[in-house]
Amino acid sequence: MKTFECVPNFSEGRDAKVITSIVDEARAVPGIRVLDIESNADHNRSVLSLVGDGEALKEAAYRAIRKAAELIDLTHHTGEHPRMGAMDVVPFIPMGDATMEEAMALAVSLGERVARDLAIPVYLYGKAARVPERSDLAYVRKGQFEGIRDSIGADASRVPDFGEKKVHPTAGAIAIGARPVLIAYNIYLGTPDVAVAKAIAKVIRTRDGGFPEVKALGFEITERHQAQVSINMTDYRRTPLHLVFDKVSSEAAQRGTSAVESEIVGLIPEDALFDAAEHHLRLSHFDRKTILERKLQGLDSNFLESTSLFTYLNALAARTPTPGGGSASALVGSLGVALGEMVTRFAGPVGSLPPDAVQTLETLAEFRKRLQAGIEDDSKAYDGVRQAKKQLKSSPEDAGARVSYQNALTHAAEVPLSIATNAYGAYTLLQGREAFVKQIMRSDYDAALGFLRAAVLGAVANVRINLVTMREVGMPVEKFEVDLQGIKVA
C-alpha cells in the first residue's frame, strides 16, 4: 500500500460545529488518519491534514468537499485569506514510495467526480495542472469567488478542467492538484501596518524576484493588532525556513519594526526544523542519526506496528462496509499462522530445528504473507464492486459497464476464497505437526488452530454471500462451489 497525504483547505475557521462536521466526514473513511486540523478565525479558514492510501484519501476528500458545499455559503463568507470555494483547495502529496504521477492521477480522478456529482467546477493545479499557468495556485484563484463567478462564462482563461462554465451558487469552484510537501509558515510583525507586511511579502516571494519556491502575502490580524507575512514554502530544500525568517527580520528592521514571532500552520517535516537548528547553532558535521527520538523509533518498531493495528480495529468497528468480514478473516488467519510459527520454533534448540520443522516454518511464512495481503485486498475488492455497480446503474445499457461489474463480482469472491484456501492450508499443516508441539506450548498451538478455523469459516461465509449476488445476475458459480467443497474444518 502506497501512502499519500491530502491537505484539504476549506473556507471556515470560526464555527466549530461546521469545522467538526467536515472533519468527521473525512475521519469516517476506513484507513484514514487525521493528522492535524488548524483553524484561523481572521483568515476564516481551516487546514485539514489526512494520510492514507490513495483510494481511501480520494473518498475522504470527496466526503469533506460534499459536506463543505452543504454547510458553507460563500455569498456570506468574509476572511483575510483569498478563497474561491467552500472547499477551496485539495492537494495530494506523495509519501514514501508513492510517486508524483500517482498523486496527479488521484487529483484527476477526484476532480472528475466532484464536477460530475457535486456540480462544482474544478481547476487542476500544481503538478496536475493541464494549463501551464495553473501550476500556480494564486493564478487559479485570482479574483476569488466573486471574480471567477462573474467571468467564468465569458473568459476563455477561466474555463474549468472539469464541470460547466459556471460556479456552484454557494460553494464556488475548487482547485484540486498534486504537489510536494508544503510548509505553511506565518511571521508576525511588531506593527499593525499591513502595508509593511505586504511590502516584505513582495521582497521574499518568487514571482517578484525573491526566493525560489516561496509564495507570500501580507495580512492584518485584527485580533492580535499585528500585521502578518503569510508564507507558503513549496520546497524547503531549495529555500530553507531560517533563510526566509532572517530575511523577513532584516526587512522589518529596515522599516522600523521587527519579526516578533512565527508559527507553523499544519504539519512540517522535521528535517526543515533541523536545517534551521544546524544553521543557527552552527553545528559541525551533525549526523541526524544521533537524534534520540530517531534512535527510539528504530528500537520501538513493535509499538509503532501495534498502533497501526489499533487504527485498523477502529476502522473495523466503524459503521462502514469496509473493512469487513473477509478482511477480518485474513487478519485472524495471519494471527493463527504467526502463532503456529512461534510454536514450531520451539520444536528444538535454537539453530538446530528438525528438518521437518524448518520446512513447516517456510511454508507457514508463505501462508502468512498471502493472508496479510488479503487484509487489504478484500476491502479493495468490495469497493471495486460498489464502484462498478454505481457505474452500471448510471449506464445500464453499457455492455462494458456490465462486464466490469461482473469482473468485480468475480474478484470479490476470489479474494475471500484465496483467504479461506490459505488459512485452511495452514490449519491442516499445523494439525499434522501436533507431535512436535511441547506441552508448555499447547495452549498457543490450540489458539493457532482456533484462529485459523475462524478465518476459514469467516472467509467461506464471505465467498458464499458473494455467490448469491453472482447467481442473481446470472453468472456461473460452479467453479467456486467445487473449490469450497474441498475446504472443511471440524
N, C-alpha and C positions, 0 to 999 in steps of 0.2 A: 504494500500500500504506500503510495506516494503522498506526501503531506504538503498542504498549502496553507498559507494564511490568507484570510479575507478581512478587509477593514471597511465595512460599510460606514459612511458618514451621513447622518440624517439631520434634518433641519428642526431639531427640538432640543433645547438644553435647559428648559425651565420647568416643564410639567413632568414630575417624577412618575406619575401614573402612565403617561404616554410613553416615556422612555422605557419603563419596565415592560410594558406590553409589547413593544417592538423587540426588545432583547429576548423576552421569553419565547417569542415566535421562533427565533433562531436557536435558542437553547434547547427547544423540544426535539430537534432533529437528532436521531441516534448517531453517535460517533462524533458529535460536535463538542468542542470545549470552548467556553467563553473565557478568554484570557484576560480581558480588560474592558472597562467601559468608562469613558471620560466625557463629562458634560460641562459646558460652559454657558452660563446664563447670558453674559454680554454678547457672545457670539451666537447664542441661541442655536446651539449645535452639539451633537453628541458623536463620539467616535467609538465604534464597537470593534473589538479585535477577536476574531474567531480563528480556530485552527482545526483541521481535519482533512480527510481525503477529498478529492475533487468533487465527486458526485454529492457527497453529504454537504459540502460547503455551498454548492450551487443551490441545493434545496433550502438550506438555511438562509442564504442571501435572498432567495426569491420570497420566502415567507416574510422576512423582515421588510422587504420592499412593499409587499402587498399590505402589510399592517401599517406601514408608514403612510402609504397612499390613502388608507382608510381614515387615519387619525389626524393627519397634518394637512392644513389648508394654507397654501402659500399666499393666497389673496389676503390673508390676515397675519402674515408672518413678518416679523422685523428682527433684525440682528446685525451685528457688526460684520459677520463673515459672509462673503459672497455665496449665493446659492441659486441653483436652477431647478432643484427638485425637492420634493418631500424627503425621499431618499436621494441624496444629492450625487454621491459618487460611490462606486463599489469596485475596488481594485482586488485582483488576485495576485498573490506573491508566492512564487515557488520556494519551497524549503527543501533542504537536504538534496536528494537525488532528483527531485522534480525539476522540470525544465521550464524555461520561459515560454516555449512553444506550447506546452501543455496548459500553462496558465492562460495564454491567449485563447486557446480553444475553449476553456471554461467561460471566459468572458463573452465570446461569440455565442455560445450555446445559451447562456443566461440571457443575453441581450435579445435574442430571437424570442425567447419565451416571454419575457417581460413585455415586449412590444405587442406580441400576439394576444396574450391572456389578460394584460392589465391596461392596454391602450395607452401606454406611456412611451413616448418616442425615446429612442436610445442612441446615444453617441458613443462610439468606441474610441477610447483614448489610450494614451501611454503606448506601450509596446504593441497593443492590439489595434492601434489606430489604422484605418484604411485611407484616411486623408492625412497627408503628412503634417499639416498644421495642427491636427487634432492630437498629436502626441503630447502637446502642451495643454494641460487641463485648463489653464487660465484662458486660452483661446476658445476652448469649447464653451466655457461658462461666461464669456464676455457678454455684458448686457443683463446678465442674471435672468431670473424667471420672467420678469416683465418684458425685457428686451427681446428674449427669444420668443415669447408668446406673440409679440407684435410683428416679428419679422420672419418667423419660420415658414410661413406660407408663400412669401414673396422673394426672399433672399436665397439664391442658389447655394450659398455657402452654409446655410442653416439646415439644409436637407438632412434628416437623421439617417443613421446607418440602418436602423430598423424602425418600423412604425410609420404612421401617417405624418404629414407635414402640418401637424397641429399639436400643441401641448395638451396634456391632461388638464382639465379646467382647474383643479385644485392641487394636483400632485406634480404638475410641471413636466420636466424632462429629467433624464438621468444619464450620467456618464458611467460606463462600465468598461473596465480595462484590465491591463496587466502591467506590473511594474516590479522593480527590485524593492528591497526593504527601504522604507522612507522613515526619516525621523522628523516628527512634528515638534518644533522647538520654539518656545516663546521667550523673549527677553524684555523685561520691564525696565522702563527708564525712570529717572528721578524727576520727571516733569509730566504734566498732563497735556502738554502741547503735542497734538497728533501730527502737526507739520514736521516736527523734529523726527518722529518715528518714520514717517513716510520718506523723508529725505535720506535717512540712514538705510532704509529698505532698498531704495533705489541704488545706493552705493554698492550693496553687497550682492544683489541678485544678478543672475546670469544674463537675463535679457537686456540689462542696461550696462553690461560690461563688467559685472562683478565676478564673484567666484563661480567656478563651474558647478553645475548640479545644485544650485541654490535658488529657491523661489522665496520672495519676501514681500510683505505688505505692512503698512503701519495702521494701527487701530488705536482708538481711545477707549480705555477700560474704565467706564464711569464709576463702577462700584469701588475701584481702588484709587480713583483720582490719579491715574498714571497712563502714560502712553505706552504702547506695546509694539515691538517689532516681532511680527509673527512669521515664522520661517518654516519652510519645508525643505529638508535636505534629502535630495533624491539619490545621492551616492556619497555616503560619509567616507568612503575610501579615497575619493578624489578631493573632497573638501572636508577635512575633519572638523569636529564640533568646536574645539578650542580655537581654531583659526577664525571662525565666524564670531565667537564671543569676544575675542581680543579686538577684532576689527570694529564691532559694534561699540565696544568700550571706548576705543580711541576716537571714533566718530562722535560719540556722545560727549566726550570731554571737549572736543573742538567746538561743540555747540553749547557749552556751559552747563552740561548735566552729566549724568553717569548711568552706567548699566547697574541697576540696583540688585536684580536677581533674575534667574532664569528658571524655566520649567520644561519638563518633557511631557508632551501630551500623548497618551497611549504608551506603546512599548518601544524599547530601544535595544539594539544589540549590545551586549556587554563590552565587546571589543571597542565600540565607539567611546565608551567611558574610559576604558583602559588606555586608549590613544591619548585622551586628554590628561590622564594621570601621568603617563610616561613623559609627556611634553612638559607639564608644569613642575613635576618633581625632578625632571632631568635624569630619569633613570637610565643607567648604562647597561646594555646587554641584558635587558629584562626578559626572562622567559616566562610566559604566561602559564606554562605547565606547573609553575611553582605556586600558583594561587590555591589557597587552602580549599575553597569550595569546589574547585575543579578536581582536586585530588579526591575529595569526599564523594563527588558524583561518580567517579570511576569505581570507587570501592563499594558504593551503595546501590549497585545496579538492581539488586533484588527488590529494594524498596521502590525504585522507580517503576519496575515492571509490575509490582503489586498495585501501584497507584493506577496504572492503565487498566488493570483488571477491575478495580473498583469503578472506573469510568464506564467500562463495558457493562457491568452489572446494573448501574444506574440507568443506562440506555435500555437494557433488557427489561427493567421494571417499569419503564415509561409506557404511557398509553399510545403506543405507536406499533405498527405491524412488523417493523424490523428494528433490531434483530429479534428473531422468533425462535420457534421450537427446533428448527433444523440447525440454526447457528448454535443454540444452547447444547444440542446433542453433540455437535462437533467439539465444543468446549469440554463437555463432560467426558467424551471419549478420549480427548487429549490428556485429561487428568488421570483417567484409568490407565492409559498406556504409560504415562510418566511414573505412576506408582509401580506398575509392572516392571519397568526398567530398574527402579530403585531396588525392588525385591530381588531381581535377577543379579544385581551387582553384589549382593551379599551371599551368592551361591558358593563363593570360595574366597580365599585370601586375595588381597589387593595384588594385581599383577599376575595372578595365576588362576584365572577362572577356567572352568572346564570348557572345552571347545563348543559343546552344545549351548552353554550359557552365552558365550561370545556371539555365536550365530543368532541366538534369540535376541540379544541386545541390538544387533544390526537390523534385524527385521522389525523390531518394535520401534526403532528410531525412524524408520521409513513410514510406518503406520502413523506415528505421531506427527510427522511432517505433513502428511496428507490431511489429517484431521484438523490440524491447526489452520491450514489453508481453507478448510471448509467453514470455519467460523465466519469469515468474511464473505466467502463465495456464496453461501446460502442467502445472505441478506441482499447481495447484488443480484442474484438470480430472481428473487421475489420482486425487487424494484424494477428489474427488466420486464417482468410480466405486467406490472402496473403501467409502465410507460407504453409498452406495446398495445395493451388493451385500450389505453386512452387514445392512442393514435388510430386504432381501428374504429373506435367509436366515432371519431371525428371524420373518418373517411371509410365508411362501411363498404363501399364499392371498390376500394383499392385492393387489388389482388396482392400487391406487395406488402401492404399493411397486414393482411390476413396471414400471409406466410411468416412474417416477422412475429406475429402473435403466437402462432403455432410453434415456431422455433423457441420462443421464450418459454412457453409452457413445457416443452420437452426438456430444456435446460434446467428449469426449476424442479423437475422430477429427477433429472440425472444427478444433480448435486447432492441431495439427501440420500440417493441410492449409493453414491460413492462413499458418503459418510457412514452409512449402515454397513457397507461391504468392508470398509477398513476397520471399523470398530469390531465387527464380527470376526474378521481375520485375527485381530489382536486377542479377542476373547478366546477363540479356540486354541490359539498358540499358547496362551498362558495356562489354559486348562490342562494342556498336555505337559506342562512343566511343573506340576504340583510337587513332584518327588524331590526337587532340589530346593523347595522353599523351607527355610529354617522355621522352627516352631515359634521363635520370638517374632518373626515377620509374618505370621499367619494372618493377623488382623489387617495388615497392609495388603496382603495378597487378596483376601476376601473383598476388601474395599475396591481394589483394582477391578476385580471381576464384576462387582456391583455397578461401578461407574460404567464399564463397557457394556454391560447388559442394558442399562438405562439408555445409553447412547444408541444402541441398536434399535430398541423399541421406539424411542423418540424419532429417530430418522426414518424408520419404516412407516410410522404413522404419517410423517411429513410427505413421504412418497405417495402414500395412498390418497391423501387429500388432494394432491395434485392430479392423480389419475382420474378422480371424479370430474374435475374440470375438463380434462382431455377427452373423456367419454362424451361429455355434454356437447362438445363442439365437433364430435365425430372423428376424433383422432384415434389411431390404433394404440393399444396399451399392452398387447400380449407379451411383448419382449420384457416389459417391466414386471409383469406378473410372474413370468418364468424366473427372472432373476430373484424376485422376492421369495419364491418358494425355497430357494437354497439358503435363505438366511433365517435361522431359527435359534432362539435361545430359550433355555429352560426357565 
